[in-house]
């Protein structure tokens, strides 16, 4: 073989190897689902909420959006608690979080239930399946920063974990949410009186664990006390722009 032919063969071989590596890289990226945080503001006192919670369960179990990992979180507000039934999962902290979203996103008619907020950027009626599908399909194409939860375990009534988040170009905050994996509740009074309701990923705590500075990654050990040990929980970590802005990345892990 002449030197010229040998060089041609080497160039073609190098190009073939490069192409294979590129295709493998693209395939790996495509195989990694994009995390989408779906928050549902709900209440056991609201008769419109069970269909929204059923939709949330479907998103959680079926994961129907190609290329996406839907991370769900039920946040029970407390402004229904004086309407005949006090929601055992309600918290004023979630009412305040919803109110902040309402103000930031310019939602008309104030806070309401059920309300779904997707990645901190889109809010709509929580039982609107077509709208949920459209919004999630769009968000599945939005690049996210890498968030990882590791070394997570429950010990002596506490959750121990380590959370890492990649650098972001703007200031952001790192949150963790502790949620019951699932629960059932027998409602005795109010709009849902006599109904047995099913819940999934019920938020118990939502806490800021630190801030991301421009161009700096985040890494921290976290410890959170549980108020209902002995049950299955989820630990959700997410990065969010300030003032309840866009969710830049998220991760979830289940704990027993």
C-alpha positions, 0 to 999 in steps of 0.5 A: 500500500502506498503512503498516500493510500495509507493516509487515506485509510487512516483519515477514513478510519479516524472519521468513522471512529469519530462518527461512532463516538458522536452517535453514542454520545447523542444516544446517551443524552437521548436516553437520559430523561429531562426532569420536570418538577410538577407541583400540585396545589390541592386540598382535601376540602376541595371537590375539584381536587381529586381528579387533579390528584388522579392526574398527578398519580398518572403522571407519576406512575405512567411517566407518559411524556417521552424523554421526560422524568416527571417529578411530582409533588402534592402541596396541600394549602390551608385556606380550605381548612375552615370549610368543614374539613381540616386537611391533615396534610395542609400547611400555611407554608404551601399557601405562601408558596402558591401565592408567590407563584400567583404573583410572579406568574400573573395568575388571575383570580388569585390562588385557587385549587387545584392548581398545577405549576410546572417547573415554576414557569407555567400555571394552569387548572390542575385537572386540565389533562390536555394542558398538562400534556402540552406543557410537559411536552414543551418542558421536556425539551428544555435543557436542565442542570444536573442535580444528584442525590446520593448516600440517602438513607433514613436513620433514627427518624432522620433523612441523611443525604448528599446533594450536588448541583451543577453550576448555573449562569445566574443566582439560584437556590437549592431546595429539598422537599420531604414527601410521603410516598403515598397515603389515603385519607377518609374525609368525613365532612366538607365538599369531599365528605364520605370520600376516601382520597388517595394521595401521592408524593405529599409534601411534608417539608420544603426547605432551602439548603443553600444558594448557588453563586454565579458559575459555582457548583453546589455540594452539601450534606443535608439532614432532615428530621422526619415527623412520620418515620417508618413510612415510605418517603421521597426526597426531592432536590431541585434548583430554582431561580430566586423569588420562586422563578424557573426550576433549573434542575431536579432529582428524586429518590425514594426511601423506605 
